[in-house]
Amino acid sequence: MPWISARGSDKIVYNQCLKLEQGKILRVESFKGDRWIEIKRKKEDEFEITEKGYNNTTYVVSSKELKTLLKRLFEIEFPRSHQVRISITS
């Protein structure tokens, strides 16, 4: 997926995560590429989120917790970004 507007992109990423196949990785990165978030679907209802940038942390959450965590991470990692890039890898 190409560049998308950072405003409201957490909702787009959340919807993409729900469609993500097991073992695939969705990566969201800033324009400069120095900050990124990777979301990997581990099980049917379990996601592993790796945050690299302001904080370097790994979270394991259910799909219910995913939406609120994504919103919080986007506010922390991409506070002044106008565009983010989304890519899916295996």
C-alpha positions, 0 to 999 in steps of 0.5 A: 500500500502506498503513502496514506494520510496519517490522520485517521490511519489507525482505523485503516491499519486496524481494519487491515490487521483484522484481515491479516493472515496468520504469520504475515506482518503489517508495517507502518512507518514514518516518511523518514523511515526512522520510526515504525510499528510492525503488527504480526498476527500470531493466532486467530485472536492474538497480535504481536506489535513491535514498536521502534522509534520513540519507544522500543517495545513489544506488545502481545494483545488480543483483537479487542485491545488492538484498536486502543493500543494502535491509537495510542502508538500512533499518537506517540510514534507519528505525532507530527507526521502527515503521511505514513507508509503501510506495507505487508510482508511475510 
